[in-house]
Amino acid sequence: MTPNQAGTKADQSAASSSNVIVTNQSRVACNGGGGPLGHPQVWLTLGTDGKVTCPYCSCAFVAAAE
Ligand SMILES: [Zn+2]
């Protein structure tokens, strides 16, 4: 007899709405991750501080530090 219990789920869905994406480009495209929860693709230009936030899904894009 083998107890078949897979009760350990280390699966954590991202419930946080503040997603940070590191990029090495000055212009980034965001579509909210695609799928039914996404949004129309928009192009965002990083500011002089190396950051930009998507007005649709509040994703924050930051320039990769060199
Ligand atoms: Zn977005």
N, CA, C, O and the ligand as a Tripos MOL2 file, in Angstrom:
@<TRIPOS>MOLECULE
protein
  265   263    67     0     0
PROTEIN
NO_CHARGES

@<TRIPOS>ATOM
      1 N           0.8440   -1.2100    0.0000 N.3       1 MET1
      2 CA          0.0000    0.0000    0.0000 C.3       1 MET1
      3 C           0.8700    1.2470    0.0000 C.2       1 MET1
      4 O           1.8160    1.3760    0.7770 O.2       1 MET1
      5 N           0.5320    2.1270   -0.8650 N.am      2 THR2
      6 CA          1.2870    3.3780   -0.9220 C.3       2 THR2
      7 C           0.3280    4.5540   -0.8030 C.2       2 THR2
      8 O          -0.5010    4.7870   -1.6830 O.2       2 THR2
      9 N           0.4480    5.2700    0.2680 N.am      3 PRO3
     10 CA         -0.3950    6.4700    0.4210 C.3       3 PRO3
     11 C          -0.0610    7.5080   -0.6450 C.2       3 PRO3
     12 O           1.0520    8.0300   -0.6950 O.2       3 PRO3
     13 N          -1.0180    7.7900   -1.4740 N.am      4 ASN4
     14 CA         -0.7790    8.7090   -2.5850 C.3       4 ASN4
     15 C          -1.3210   10.0920   -2.2240 C.2       4 ASN4
     16 O          -2.4260   10.4750   -2.6060 O.2       4 ASN4
     17 N          -0.5110   10.8100   -1.4870 N.am      5 GLN5
     18 CA         -0.9650   12.1390   -1.0570 C.3       5 GLN5
     19 C           0.0610   13.1890   -1.4650 C.2       5 GLN5
     20 O           1.1440   13.2720   -0.8860 O.2       5 GLN5
     21 N          -0.2820   13.9670   -2.4440 N.am      6 ALA6
     22 CA          0.5820   15.0690   -2.8570 C.3       6 ALA6
     23 C          -0.0200   16.3610   -2.3220 C.2       6 ALA6
     24 O          -0.6130   17.1490   -3.0580 O.2       6 ALA6
     25 N           0.1460   16.5470   -1.0620 N.am      7 GLY7
     26 CA         -0.5000   17.6990   -0.4230 C.3       7 GLY7
     27 C           0.3900   18.9170   -0.3400 C.2       7 GLY7
     28 O          -0.0140   19.9500    0.1950 O.2       7 GLY7
     29 N           1.5930   18.8090   -0.8620 N.am      8 THR8
     30 CA          2.4970   19.9550   -0.7720 C.3       8 THR8
     31 C           2.4910   20.7180   -2.0810 C.2       8 THR8
     32 O           3.0110   20.2520   -3.0940 O.2       8 THR8
     33 N           1.9080   21.8710   -2.0420 N.am      9 LYS9
     34 CA          1.8940   22.7070   -3.2510 C.3       9 LYS9
     35 C           2.6480   23.9980   -2.9710 C.2       9 LYS9
     36 O           2.2050   24.8430   -2.1940 O.2       9 LYS9
     37 N           3.7680   24.1260   -3.6070 N.am     10 ALA10
     38 CA          4.5490   25.3550   -3.4550 C.3      10 ALA10
     39 C           4.2110   26.3230   -4.5850 C.2      10 ALA10
     40 O           5.0580   27.0810   -5.0580 O.2      10 ALA10
     41 N           2.9770   26.2750   -4.9910 N.am     11 ASP11
     42 CA          2.5660   27.1000   -6.1200 C.3      11 ASP11
     43 C           1.9590   28.3950   -5.6050 C.2      11 ASP11
     44 O           0.9250   28.3880   -4.9380 O.2      11 ASP11
     45 N           2.6050   29.4940   -5.9190 N.am     12 GLN12
     46 CA          2.0900   30.7910   -5.4640 C.3      12 GLN12
     47 C           1.7650   31.6400   -6.6720 C.2      12 GLN12
     48 O           2.6590   32.0800   -7.3950 O.2      12 GLN12
     49 N           0.5100   31.8630   -6.8840 N.am     13 SER13
     50 CA          0.1270   32.7440   -7.9790 C.3      13 SER13
     51 C           0.4090   34.1880   -7.5930 C.2      13 SER13
     52 O           0.2210   34.5980   -6.4470 O.2      13 SER13
     53 N           0.8620   34.9390   -8.5760 N.am     14 ALA14
     54 CA          1.2360   36.3270   -8.3070 C.3      14 ALA14
     55 C          -0.0070   37.1660   -8.0550 C.2      14 ALA14
     56 O          -0.7040   37.5770   -8.9830 O.2      14 ALA14
     57 N          -0.2590   37.4020   -6.8110 N.am     15 ALA15
     58 CA         -1.4250   38.2010   -6.4680 C.3      15 ALA15
     59 C          -1.0690   39.6800   -6.3810 C.2      15 ALA15
     60 O          -1.9420   40.5390   -6.2530 O.2      15 ALA15
     61 N           0.2190   39.9580   -6.4510 N.am     16 SER16
     62 CA          0.6350   41.3530   -6.3450 C.3      16 SER16
     63 C           0.3660   42.0850   -7.6480 C.2      16 SER16
     64 O           0.6360   41.5560   -8.7270 O.2      16 SER16
     65 N          -0.1520   43.2710   -7.5590 N.am     17 SER17
     66 CA         -0.4510   44.0410   -8.7620 C.3      17 SER17
     67 C           0.7350   44.8870   -9.1870 C.2      17 SER17
     68 O           0.7520   45.4250  -10.2940 O.2      17 SER17
     69 N           1.7220   45.0060   -8.3210 N.am     18 SER18
     70 CA          2.8840   45.8180   -8.6620 C.3      18 SER18
     71 C           3.9860   44.9010   -9.1620 C.2      18 SER18
     72 O           4.7720   44.3600   -8.3860 O.2      18 SER18
     73 N           4.0220   44.7420  -10.4700 N.am     19 ASN19
     74 CA          5.0000   43.8720  -11.0840 C.3      19 ASN19
     75 C           6.1500   44.7170  -11.6160 C.2      19 ASN19
     76 O           5.9350   45.7310  -12.2800 O.2      19 ASN19
     77 N           7.3570   44.2940  -11.3210 N.am     20 VAL20
     78 CA          8.5230   45.0440  -11.7630 C.3      20 VAL20
     79 C           9.2690   44.2280  -12.8080 C.2      20 VAL20
     80 O           9.6060   43.0650  -12.5860 O.2      20 VAL20
     81 N           9.5160   44.8510  -13.9360 N.am     21 ILE21
     82 CA         10.1950   44.1800  -15.0350 C.3      21 ILE21
     83 C          11.4700   44.9390  -15.3620 C.2      21 ILE21
     84 O          11.4420   46.1360  -15.6450 O.2      21 ILE21
     85 N          12.5730   44.2330  -15.3190 N.am     22 VAL22
     86 CA         13.8570   44.8600  -15.6240 C.3      22 VAL22
     87 C          14.1410   44.7240  -17.1100 C.2      22 VAL22
     88 O          13.9980   43.6430  -17.6820 O.2      22 VAL22
     89 N          14.5390   45.8130  -17.7250 N.am     23 THR23
     90 CA         14.8080   45.8070  -19.1570 C.3      23 THR23
     91 C          16.1070   46.5450  -19.4310 C.2      23 THR23
     92 O          16.5550   47.3640  -18.6280 O.2      23 THR23
     93 N          16.6990   46.2460  -20.5710 N.am     24 ASN24
     94 CA         17.9100   46.9730  -20.9580 C.3      24 ASN24
     95 C          17.6450   47.8250  -22.1980 C.2      24 ASN24
     96 O          18.5630   48.2030  -22.9260 O.2      24 ASN24
     97 N          16.3640   48.1120  -22.4140 N.am     25 GLN25
     98 CA         16.0130   48.9300  -23.5610 C.3      25 GLN25
     99 C          15.3110   50.1950  -23.0590 C.2      25 GLN25
    100 O          14.7290   50.2180  -21.9750 O.2      25 GLN25
    101 N          15.3830   51.2370  -23.8780 N.am     26 SER26
    102 CA         14.7810   52.5060  -23.4650 C.3      26 SER26
    103 C          13.2980   52.5450  -23.8250 C.2      26 SER26
    104 O          12.5420   53.3680  -23.3080 O.2      26 SER26
    105 N          12.8940   51.6440  -24.7190 N.am     27 ARG27
    106 CA         11.4870   51.5570  -25.0690 C.3      27 ARG27
    107 C          11.0170   50.1340  -24.8600 C.2      27 ARG27
    108 O          11.6760   49.1910  -25.2990 O.2      27 ARG27
    109 N           9.8980   49.9690  -24.2030 N.am     28 VAL28
    110 CA          9.3940   48.6300  -23.9050 C.3      28 VAL28
    111 C           7.9360   48.5470  -24.3220 C.2      28 VAL28
    112 O           7.2060   49.5380  -24.2990 O.2      28 VAL28
    113 N           7.5300   47.3520  -24.7000 N.am     29 ALA29
    114 CA          6.1370   47.1040  -25.0400 C.3      29 ALA29
    115 C           5.4910   46.3130  -23.9210 C.2      29 ALA29
    116 O           6.0920   45.3900  -23.3710 O.2      29 ALA29
    117 N           4.2600   46.6810  -23.5850 N.am     30 CYS30
    118 CA          3.5490   45.9730  -22.5300 C.3      30 CYS30
    119 C           2.1410   45.6480  -23.0180 C.2      30 CYS30
    120 O           1.4630   46.4890  -23.6090 O.2      30 CYS30
    121 N           1.7270   44.4440  -22.7670 N.am     31 ASN31
    122 CA          0.3490   44.0590  -23.1020 C.3      31 ASN31
    123 C          -0.3310   43.3980  -21.9100 C.2      31 ASN31
    124 O          -1.3270   42.6900  -22.0580 O.2      31 ASN31
    125 N           0.2210   43.6420  -20.7340 N.am     32 GLY32
    126 CA         -0.3970   43.0950  -19.5360 C.3      32 GLY32
    127 C          -0.1860   41.6050  -19.3630 C.2      32 GLY32
    128 O          -0.8440   40.9710  -18.5380 O.2      32 GLY32
    129 N           0.7300   41.0440  -20.1360 N.am     33 GLY33
    130 CA          0.9940   39.6240  -20.0320 C.3      33 GLY33
    131 C           0.2050   38.8010  -21.0290 C.2      33 GLY33
    132 O           0.3590   37.5820  -21.0910 O.2      33 GLY33
    133 N          -0.6350   39.4550  -21.8070 N.am     34 GLY34
    134 CA         -1.4050   38.7370  -22.8090 C.3      34 GLY34
    135 C          -2.5640   37.9820  -22.1910 C.2      34 GLY34
    136 O          -2.7860   38.0390  -20.9820 O.2      34 GLY34
    137 N          -3.2960   37.2760  -23.0290 N.am     35 GLY35
    138 CA         -4.4230   36.5100  -22.5280 C.3      35 GLY35
    139 C          -5.6140   37.3970  -22.2370 C.2      35 GLY35
    140 O          -5.5980   38.5890  -22.5440 O.2      35 GLY35
    141 N          -6.6380   36.8250  -21.6510 N.am     36 PRO36
    142 CA         -7.8880   37.5700  -21.3980 C.3      36 PRO36
    143 C          -7.6980   38.6810  -20.3700 C.2      36 PRO36
    144 O          -8.5000   39.6130  -20.3080 O.2      36 PRO36
    145 N          -6.6410   38.5880  -19.5620 N.am     37 LEU37
    146 CA         -6.4340   39.6140  -18.5440 C.3      37 LEU37
    147 C          -5.4760   40.6940  -19.0120 C.2      37 LEU37
    148 O          -5.1460   41.6130  -18.2630 O.2      37 LEU37
    149 N          -5.0340   40.5760  -20.2480 N.am     38 GLY38
    150 CA         -4.0880   41.5600  -20.7490 C.3      38 GLY38
    151 C          -4.7860   42.8270  -21.2150 C.2      38 GLY38
    152 O          -5.9730   43.0340  -20.9670 O.2      38 GLY38
    153 N          -4.0230   43.6620  -21.8920 N.am     39 HIS39
    154 CA         -4.5880   44.9000  -22.4340 C.3      39 HIS39
    155 C          -3.9210   45.1370  -23.7740 C.2      39 HIS39
    156 O          -2.9070   44.5070  -24.0740 O.2      39 HIS39
    157 N          -4.4700   46.0410  -24.5970 N.am     40 PRO40
    158 CA         -3.8360   46.3390  -25.8910 C.3      40 PRO40
    159 C          -2.3790   46.7270  -25.7000 C.2      40 PRO40
    160 O          -2.0310   47.4320  -24.7530 O.2      40 PRO40
    161 N          -1.5410   46.2660  -26.5970 N.am     41 GLN41
    162 CA         -0.1170   46.5390  -26.4510 C.3      41 GLN41
    163 C           0.1690   48.0240  -26.5760 C.2      41 GLN41
    164 O          -0.3110   48.6960  -27.4890 O.2      41 GLN41
    165 N           0.9480   48.5110  -25.6550 N.am     42 VAL42
    166 CA          1.3550   49.9060  -25.6900 C.3      42 VAL42
    167 C           2.8730   49.9620  -25.5930 C.2      42 VAL42
    168 O           3.5140   49.0980  -24.9930 O.2      42 VAL42
    169 N           3.4230   50.9970  -26.1960 N.am     43 TRP43
    170 CA          4.8610   51.2110  -26.1030 C.3      43 TRP43
    171 C           5.1310   52.2810  -25.0650 C.2      43 TRP43
    172 O           4.5050   53.3400  -25.0700 O.2      43 TRP43
    173 N           6.0620   51.9980  -24.1800 N.am     44 LEU44
    174 CA          6.3940   52.9250  -23.1120 C.3      44 LEU44
    175 C           7.8630   53.3000  -23.2210 C.2      44 LEU44
    176 O           8.7110   52.4550  -23.5080 O.2      44 LEU44
    177 N           8.1540   54.5580  -22.9950 N.am     45 THR45
    178 CA          9.5380   55.0160  -23.0280 C.3      45 THR45
    179 C          10.0070   55.3090  -21.6170 C.2      45 THR45
    180 O           9.3660   56.0490  -20.8700 O.2      45 THR45
    181 N          11.1260   54.7200  -21.2690 N.am     46 LEU46
    182 CA         11.6590   54.9330  -19.9320 C.3      46 LEU46
    183 C          12.0470   56.3960  -19.7370 C.2      46 LEU46
    184 O          12.5800   57.0330  -20.6460 O.2      46 LEU46
    185 N          11.7820   56.9090  -18.5740 N.am     47 GLY47
    186 CA         12.1100   58.2940  -18.2720 C.3      47 GLY47
    187 C          13.5910   58.4580  -17.9910 C.2      47 GLY47
    188 O          14.3660   57.5040  -18.0550 O.2      47 GLY47
    189 N          13.9600   59.6730  -17.6830 N.am     48 THR48
    190 CA         15.3690   59.9590  -17.4200 C.3      48 THR48
    191 C          15.8610   59.2690  -16.1570 C.2      48 THR48
    192 O          17.0630   59.1010  -15.9520 O.2      48 THR48
    193 N          14.9190   58.8730  -15.3180 N.am     49 ASP49
    194 CA         15.3060   58.1480  -14.1090 C.3      49 ASP49
    195 C          15.3520   56.6430  -14.3630 C.2      49 ASP49
    196 O          15.5790   55.8530  -13.4460 O.2      49 ASP49
    197 N          15.1330   56.2600  -15.6230 N.am     50 GLY50
    198 CA         15.2190   54.8420  -15.9660 C.3      50 GLY50
    199 C          14.0130   54.0430  -15.5230 C.2      50 GLY50
    200 O          14.1000   52.8310  -15.3280 O.2      50 GLY50
    201 N          12.8900   54.7190  -15.3640 N.am     51 LYS51
    202 CA         11.6890   54.0110  -14.9370 C.3      51 LYS51
    203 C          10.4800   54.4660  -15.7430 C.2      51 LYS51
    204 O          10.4190   55.5990  -16.2210 O.2      51 LYS51
    205 N           9.5230   53.5600  -15.8800 N.am     52 VAL52
    206 CA          8.2360   53.9210  -16.4620 C.3      52 VAL52
    207 C           7.2030   52.9300  -15.9410 C.2      52 VAL52
    208 O           7.4940   51.7520  -15.7300 O.2      52 VAL52
    209 N           6.0130   53.4280  -15.7430 N.am     53 THR53
    210 CA          4.9520   52.5630  -15.2350 C.3      53 THR53
    211 C           3.8470   52.4640  -16.2660 C.2      53 THR53
    212 O           3.4110   53.4750  -16.8170 O.2      53 THR53
    213 N           3.3970   51.2600  -16.5250 N.am     54 CYS54
    214 CA          2.3300   51.0610  -17.4900 C.3      54 CYS54
    215 C           1.0220   51.5980  -16.9190 C.2      54 CYS54
    216 O           0.6300   51.2290  -15.8120 O.2      54 CYS54
    217 N           0.3420   52.4710  -17.6710 N.am     55 PRO55
    218 CA         -0.9080   53.0400  -17.1650 C.3      55 PRO55
    219 C          -2.0420   52.0300  -17.1300 C.2      55 PRO55
    220 O          -3.0540   52.2600  -16.4690 O.2      55 PRO55
    221 N          -1.8890   50.9330  -17.8210 N.am     56 TYR56
    222 CA         -2.9550   49.9230  -17.8730 C.3      56 TYR56
    223 C          -2.8760   48.9670  -16.6910 C.2      56 TYR56
    224 O          -3.8370   48.8110  -15.9370 O.2      56 TYR56
    225 N          -1.7070   48.3210  -16.5370 N.am     57 CYS57
    226 CA         -1.6150   47.2530  -15.5470 C.3      57 CYS57
    227 C          -0.6730   47.6030  -14.4060 C.2      57 CYS57
    228 O          -0.4110   46.7670  -13.5420 O.2      57 CYS57
    229 N          -0.1610   48.8290  -14.3930 N.am     58 SER58
    230 CA          0.6930   49.2980  -13.2900 C.3      58 SER58
    231 C           1.9970   48.5180  -13.1750 C.2      58 SER58
    232 O           2.6420   48.5140  -12.1260 O.2      58 SER58
    233 N           2.3740   47.8600  -14.2620 N.am     59 CYS59
    234 CA          3.6800   47.2170  -14.2640 C.3      59 CYS59
    235 C           4.7560   48.3020  -14.2950 C.2      59 CYS59
    236 O           4.6340   49.2890  -15.0210 O.2      59 CYS59
    237 N           5.8010   48.1090  -13.5070 N.am     60 ALA60
    238 CA          6.8850   49.0730  -13.4830 C.3      60 ALA60
    239 C           8.0760   48.5140  -14.2510 C.2      60 ALA60
    240 O           8.5700   47.4260  -13.9550 O.2      60 ALA60
    241 N           8.5240   49.2680  -15.2310 N.am     61 PHE61
    242 CA          9.7040   48.8710  -15.9880 C.3      61 PHE61
    243 C          10.8790   49.7060  -15.4930 C.2      61 PHE61
    244 O          10.7870   50.9300  -15.3910 O.2      61 PHE61
    245 N          11.9660   49.0410  -15.1910 N.am     62 VAL62
    246 CA         13.1530   49.7330  -14.7300 C.3      62 VAL62
    247 C          14.3360   49.3030  -15.5880 C.2      62 VAL62
    248 O          14.4430   48.1510  -16.0080 O.2      62 VAL62
    249 N          15.2180   50.2650  -15.8340 N.am     63 ALA63
    250 CA         16.3900   49.9620  -16.6420 C.3      63 ALA63
    251 C          17.3400   49.0850  -15.8460 C.2      63 ALA63
    252 O          17.5420   49.2810  -14.6470 O.2      63 ALA63
    253 N          17.9180   48.1150  -16.5390 N.am     64 ALA64
    254 CA         18.8820   47.2350  -15.8960 C.3      64 ALA64
    255 C          20.1480   48.0060  -15.5670 C.2      64 ALA64
    256 O          20.6820   48.7350  -16.4030 O.2      64 ALA64
    257 N          20.6100   47.8390  -14.3640 N.am     65 ALA65
    258 CA         21.8300   48.5260  -13.9510 C.3      65 ALA65
    259 C          23.0370   47.8780  -14.6250 C.2      65 ALA65
    260 O          23.1020   46.6580  -14.7810 O.2      65 ALA65
    261 N          23.9870   48.7190  -15.0200 N.am     66 GLU66
    262 CA         25.1490   48.1720  -15.6830 C.3      66 GLU66
    263 C          26.3580   48.2430  -14.7770 C.2      66 GLU66
    264 O          27.4470   47.8230  -15.1670 O.2      66 GLU66
    265 ZN          0.8130   46.8910  -19.0400 Zn       67 ZN67
@<TRIPOS>BOND
     1     1     2 1
     2     2     3 1
     3     3     4 2
     4     3     5 am
     5     5     6 1
     6     6     7 1
     7     7     8 2
     8     7     9 am
     9     9    10 1
    10    10    11 1
    11    11    12 2
    12    11    13 am
    13    13    14 1
    14    14    15 1
    15    15    16 2
    16    15    17 am
    17    17    18 1
    18    18    19 1
    19    19    20 2
    20    19    21 am
    21    21    22 1
    22    22    23 1
    23    23    24 2
    24    23    25 am
    25    25    26 1
    26    26    27 1
    27    27    28 2
    28    27    29 am
    29    29    30 1
    30    30    31 1
    31    31    32 2
    32    31    33 am
    33    33    34 1
    34    34    35 1
    35    35    36 2
    36    35    37 am
    37    37    38 1
    38    38    39 1
    39    39    40 2
    40    39    41 am
    41    41    42 1
    42    42    43 1
    43    43    44 2
    44    43    45 am
    45    45    46 1
    46    46    47 1
    47    47    48 2
    48    47    49 am
    49    49    50 1
    50    50    51 1
    51    51    52 2
    52    51    53 am
    53    53    54 1
    54    54    55 1
    55    55    56 2
    56    55    57 am
    57    57    58 1
    58    58    59 1
    59    59    60 2
    60    59    61 am
    61    61    62 1
    62    62    63 1
    63    63    64 2
    64    63    65 am
    65    65    66 1
    66    66    67 1
    67    67    68 2
    68    67    69 am
    69    69    70 1
    70    70    71 1
    71    71    72 2
    72    71    73 am
    73    73    74 1
    74    74    75 1
    75    75    76 2
    76    75    77 am
    77    77    78 1
    78    78    79 1
    79    79    80 2
    80    79    81 am
    81    81    82 1
    82    82    83 1
    83    83    84 2
    84    83    85 am
    85    85    86 1
    86    86    87 1
    87    87    88 2
    88    87    89 am
    89    89    90 1
    90    90    91 1
    91    91    92 2
    92    91    93 am
    93    93    94 1
    94    94    95 1
    95    95    96 2
    96    95    97 am
    97    97    98 1
    98    98    99 1
    99    99   100 2
   100    99   101 am
   101   101   102 1
   102   102   103 1
   103   103   104 2
   104   103   105 am
   105   105   106 1
   106   106   107 1
   107   107   108 2
   108   107   109 am
   109   109   110 1
   110   110   111 1
   111   111   112 2
   112   111   113 am
   113   113   114 1
   114   114   115 1
   115   115   116 2
   116   115   117 am
   117   117   118 1
   118   118   119 1
   119   119   120 2
   120   119   121 am
   121   121   122 1
   122   122   123 1
   123   123   124 2
   124   123   125 am
   125   125   126 1
   126   126   127 1
   127   127   128 2
   128   127   129 am
   129   129   130 1
   130   130   131 1
   131   131   132 2
   132   131   133 am
   133   133   134 1
   134   134   135 1
   135   135   136 2
   136   135   137 am
   137   137   138 1
   138   138   139 1
   139   139   140 2
   140   139   141 am
   141   141   142 1
   142   142   143 1
   143   143   144 2
   144   143   145 am
   145   145   146 1
   146   146   147 1
   147   147   148 2
   148   147   149 am
   149   149   150 1
   150   150   151 1
   151   151   152 2
   152   151   153 am
   153   153   154 1
   154   154   155 1
   155   155   156 2
   156   155   157 am
   157   157   158 1
   158   158   159 1
   159   159   160 2
   160   159   161 am
   161   161   162 1
   162   162   163 1
   163   163   164 2
   164   163   165 am
   165   165   166 1
   166   166   167 1
   167   167   168 2
   168   167   169 am
   169   169   170 1
   170   170   171 1
   171   171   172 2
   172   171   173 am
   173   173   174 1
   174   174   175 1
   175   175   176 2
   176   175   177 am
   177   177   178 1
   178   178   179 1
   179   179   180 2
   180   179   181 am
   181   181   182 1
   182   182   183 1
   183   183   184 2
   184   183   185 am
   185   185   186 1
   186   186   187 1
   187   187   188 2
   188   187   189 am
   189   189   190 1
   190   190   191 1
   191   191   192 2
   192   191   193 am
   193   193   194 1
   194   194   195 1
   195   195   196 2
   196   195   197 am
   197   197   198 1
   198   198   199 1
   199   199   200 2
   200   199   201 am
   201   201   202 1
   202   202   203 1
   203   203   204 2
   204   203   205 am
   205   205   206 1
   206   206   207 1
   207   207   208 2
   208   207   209 am
   209   209   210 1
   210   210   211 1
   211   211   212 2
   212   211   213 am
   213   213   214 1
   214   214   215 1
   215   215   216 2
   216   215   217 am
   217   217   218 1
   218   218   219 1
   219   219   220 2
   220   219   221 am
   221   221   222 1
   222   222   223 1
   223   223   224 2
   224   223   225 am
   225   225   226 1
   226   226   227 1
   227   227   228 2
   228   227   229 am
   229   229   230 1
   230   230   231 1
   231   231   232 2
   232   231   233 am
   233   233   234 1
   234   234   235 1
   235   235   236 2
   236   235   237 am
   237   237   238 1
   238   238   239 1
   239   239   240 2
   240   239   241 am
   241   241   242 1
   242   242   243 1
   243   243   244 2
   244   243   245 am
   245   245   246 1
   246   246   247 1
   247   247   248 2
   248   247   249 am
   249   249   250 1
   250   250   251 1
   251   251   252 2
   252   251   253 am
   253   253   254 1
   254   254   255 1
   255   255   256 2
   256   255   257 am
   257   257   258 1
   258   258   259 1
   259   259   260 2
   260   259   261 am
   261   261   262 1
   262   262   263 1
   263   263   264 2
@<TRIPOS>SUBSTRUCTURE
     1 MET1         2 RESIDUE 1 A MET
     2 THR2         6 RESIDUE 1 A THR
     3 PRO3        10 RESIDUE 1 A PRO
     4 ASN4        14 RESIDUE 1 A ASN
     5 GLN5        18 RESIDUE 1 A GLN
     6 ALA6        22 RESIDUE 1 A ALA
     7 GLY7        26 RESIDUE 1 A GLY
     8 THR8        30 RESIDUE 1 A THR
     9 LYS9        34 RESIDUE 1 A LYS
    10 ALA10       38 RESIDUE 1 A ALA
    11 ASP11       42 RESIDUE 1 A ASP
    12 GLN12       46 RESIDUE 1 A GLN
    13 SER13       50 RESIDUE 1 A SER
    14 ALA14       54 RESIDUE 1 A ALA
    15 ALA15       58 RESIDUE 1 A ALA
    16 SER16       62 RESIDUE 1 A SER
    17 SER17       66 RESIDUE 1 A SER
    18 SER18       70 RESIDUE 1 A SER
    19 ASN19       74 RESIDUE 1 A ASN
    20 VAL20       78 RESIDUE 1 A VAL
    21 ILE21       82 RESIDUE 1 A ILE
    22 VAL22       86 RESIDUE 1 A VAL
    23 THR23       90 RESIDUE 1 A THR
    24 ASN24       94 RESIDUE 1 A ASN
    25 GLN25       98 RESIDUE 1 A GLN
    26 SER26      102 RESIDUE 1 A SER
    27 ARG27      106 RESIDUE 1 A ARG
    28 VAL28      110 RESIDUE 1 A VAL
    29 ALA29      114 RESIDUE 1 A ALA
    30 CYS30      118 RESIDUE 1 A CYS
    31 ASN31      122 RESIDUE 1 A ASN
    32 GLY32      126 RESIDUE 1 A GLY
    33 GLY33      130 RESIDUE 1 A GLY
    34 GLY34      134 RESIDUE 1 A GLY
    35 GLY35      138 RESIDUE 1 A GLY
    36 PRO36      142 RESIDUE 1 A PRO
    37 LEU37      146 RESIDUE 1 A LEU
    38 GLY38      150 RESIDUE 1 A GLY
    39 HIS39      154 RESIDUE 1 A HIS
    40 PRO40      158 RESIDUE 1 A PRO
    41 GLN41      162 RESIDUE 1 A GLN
    42 VAL42      166 RESIDUE 1 A VAL
    43 TRP43      170 RESIDUE 1 A TRP
    44 LEU44      174 RESIDUE 1 A LEU
    45 THR45      178 RESIDUE 1 A THR
    46 LEU46      182 RESIDUE 1 A LEU
    47 GLY47      186 RESIDUE 1 A GLY
    48 THR48      190 RESIDUE 1 A THR
    49 ASP49      194 RESIDUE 1 A ASP
    50 GLY50      198 RESIDUE 1 A GLY
    51 LYS51      202 RESIDUE 1 A LYS
    52 VAL52      206 RESIDUE 1 A VAL
    53 THR53      210 RESIDUE 1 A THR
    54 CYS54      214 RESIDUE 1 A CYS
    55 PRO55      218 RESIDUE 1 A PRO
    56 TYR56      222 RESIDUE 1 A TYR
    57 CYS57      226 RESIDUE 1 A CYS
    58 SER58      230 RESIDUE 1 A SER
    59 CYS59      234 RESIDUE 1 A CYS
    60 ALA60      238 RESIDUE 1 A ALA
    61 PHE61      242 RESIDUE 1 A PHE
    62 VAL62      246 RESIDUE 1 A VAL
    63 ALA63      250 RESIDUE 1 A ALA
    64 ALA64      254 RESIDUE 1 A ALA
    65 ALA65      258 RESIDUE 1 A ALA
    66 GLU66      262 RESIDUE 1 A GLU
    67 ZN67       265 GROUP 0 **** ****
